[in-house]
Amino acid sequence: MVTLKQLIMDTDFNQVWECIARHYEIRAEVTIDNYKDKYKDLYEKLATLKPTDNSKNMYIYINVFKDDGNDDYYCPDSFDENDEELYFDVSGKDDEWCGYSIVNCGFEKWLGFYIDEDTLAKLSPPNIIAHCLVEMTFFGFEQKLDEEGYLIID
């Protein structure tokens, strides 16, 4: 079973950044270089952090969606992962539940999560990491965690 930490250790940040820049709108008030630097700093930090124990057997999976032209979305059977018209949904599943948000998990928790086999089969490591990084930073690049390792949102 492959963890997010393993993917990060085996993947070059520049490949990940290409995926982020391709699939996610960069906010106008932040220069693209500054935004890249924030992700690069986080990436380097993640490479040094120790993952927490994945006691709940959590898996990350990524669903891929495409607009059919009528504002209805479907999951294509096959696709080019670099298609800029695709949308990605990062979720978690464990031994108890399937299909819930893991955005509130601390970075160390994310690093210990396994990558779902279907996700590994349909997306390259740089794309998997890119979509996870965007999800992980939904509430920002800095985290305050409770005693269980979950994000405290101010």
Backbone hydrogen bonds, N-H to C=O, Kabsch-Sander energy under -0.5 kcal/mol:
donor,donor_aa,acceptor,acceptor_aa,energy
4,L,113,F,-1.9
5,K,111,L,-2.0
7,L,3,T,-1.8
8,I,4,L,-2.4
9,M,5,K,-2.5
10,D,6,Q,-1.4
11,T,8,I,-1.1
15,Q,12,D,-0.9
16,V,12,D,-1.3
17,W,13,F,-2.9
18,E,14,N,-1.8
19,C,15,Q,-1.3
20,I,16,V,-2.2
21,A,17,W,-3.0
22,R,18,E,-1.7
23,H,19,C,-2.2
24,Y,20,I,-2.2
30,V,27,R,-1.5
35,Y,31,T,-2.5
36,K,32,I,-2.4
37,D,33,D,-2.5
38,K,34,N,-2.0
39,Y,35,Y,-2.0
40,K,36,K,-2.8
41,D,37,D,-2.8
42,L,38,K,-2.1
43,Y,39,Y,-2.8
44,E,40,K,-2.5
45,K,41,D,-2.1
46,L,42,L,-2.9
47,A,43,Y,-1.7
48,T,44,E,-0.7
48,T,45,K,-1.1
49,L,45,K,-1.4
52,T,108,E,-1.6
55,S,53,D,-1.7
57,N,54,N,-1.6
59,Y,93,K,-3.2
60,I,114,Y,-3.3
61,Y,91,S,-2.3
63,N,61,Y,-0.5
63,N,89,D,-2.5
65,F,87,Y,-2.9
66,K,74,Y,-2.1
67,D,85,E,-0.6
68,D,72,D,-3.0
74,Y,66,K,-2.2
81,E,79,F,-0.7
83,D,80,D,-2.7
86,L,83,D,-1.6
87,Y,65,F,-2.7
89,D,63,N,-2.4
90,V,88,F,-0.5
91,S,61,Y,-2.7
91,S,89,D,-0.5
92,G,100,Y,-2.6
93,K,59,Y,-1.9
94,D,97,W,-2.6
95,D,56,K,-1.6
99,G,92,G,-1.1
100,Y,92,G,-2.1
105,C,102,I,-1.8
106,G,149,G,-2.3
110,W,106,G,-2.1
111,L,107,F,-2.2
112,G,108,E,-1.0
112,G,109,K,-0.8
113,F,109,K,-0.8
113,F,110,W,-1.3
114,Y,58,M,-2.5
115,I,2,V,-2.9
116,D,60,I,-3.0
116,D,114,Y,-0.5
120,L,116,D,-2.4
121,A,117,E,-1.9
122,K,118,D,-1.7
123,L,119,T,-2.1
128,I,124,S,-2.5
129,I,125,P,-2.7
130,A,126,P,-2.4
131,H,127,N,-2.3
132,C,128,I,-2.1
133,L,129,I,-3.0
134,V,130,A,-2.1
135,E,131,H,-1.8
136,M,132,C,-3.1
137,T,133,L,-1.7
138,F,135,E,-1.4
140,G,137,T,-1.6
146,D,150,Y,-2.6
149,G,146,D,-1.8
151,L,104,N,-4.2
152,I,144,K,-3.4
153,I,151,L,-0.6
154,D,152,I,-0.7
